[in-house]
Amino acid sequence: MQYRVSNTAGDVTKMSAVRKLKGSSMENAKSTYVQVFRMRGASNQYHVLTRRYSDQNWVVTTSKDLVSWSAPVQLFKNSGGGLRTWPYLEAASSGWKQMHLAVSDGHPAQDVNNSLYHFTYNAATKKLGRTNGTSVGRPAYPRSGTQIYDGRSLDGRVRVYDFGLRSGGHPTVAFTTTDRTTGSSGYTYKWATTVSGSWTTRTVARQEAYPEGITLDALNANTAYVITRAGKETQLSELSTSDRGASWLSRPIALQRGAQRTPAAPVGAVGPFSVMWMTGSYTDWTDYSTGIVAETTGRTPIELRATWPKTWATGGGVSARVKQGIGGPAASGIKTWLLVKKPGEPQQYIKSARTSSTGYVKFSINRYYPKGTTVWVFAPAEGQWGAGKSEGKKK
């Protein structure tokens, strides 16, 4: 596993060099499904959960400074029975000491009776517990936790997709099931939460096609985003409940002829993004050609890239192209500026122009600017469009 750390909180435009889990003994170990939390109240606040490839067991390693990491703590072990399985895990936390974990006791393609269980994990004491607060030894068999869903029911085996917290801190999990009825290949989307300390499960959708994904709102798990399929059309919808899942309101977001899959609600996103999802072809995890689409109630983001010829500072000028989103279609009519900062002087807005129908704009640059002058192309937020800025070029 490798990672990078932003230089400024909430800003991913400047990142550290690539780092490894120094000191954890996992610097070069293979792993999958990484989840990261900051757990206040623990001496090592930063927690990384991952499924270790060597034995397919989930472990957690911690850090105080995002540089050095602890030896991994194994959370769970194989359920036994002679079947080597690949359990799935999703986690959620308010950020203070306690983590909620939803873990299956096997892979749905291998274990036809796999079920889903709930544990708590105290980041300060490194202890596991059940929903009712009783402790569980670590590493634990998944089946020693509190059962959320029984895979032996008619709706069948389970695959967990997301874990979140409802208002009041109630743990809530989203998952799908595969129907075990003879001659059927139906699937369900389910939402489960705690009510008076016990788990209650609701079915929010049924379909014949393989599930495309479900996720929970990052701030309140009373809202879920689900992609359903009917024939060749896929529908992304927002589902919300105010009565602990007894009834749901649906808001259609995107209907498309073709694939939409794997919705995700951003955590701590810069800007009012509600949900993001993939579009494009997806055969399996090694064969895909997808893009990312997002719903936002704010301005539409733009991508601004400048091209600097070798002669830019001696009369060659600079050209830039603006696109809708990242790698999207051309954004025409976008107001852009040439920004210049001379040594020892404040930054100046020199000239402006709007992008063409193909998203291009070009500026000439004064060849007599002194050495040390820095030049940018900048598009301020305007109307429905967000802001964008090129890299700076120093003379």
Summary of the structure (lengths in Angstrom):
residues: 395
radius of gyration: 25.0
end to end distance: 38.9
largest distance: 80.4
contacts: 1215
relative contact order: 0.07
helix: 2%
strand: 52%
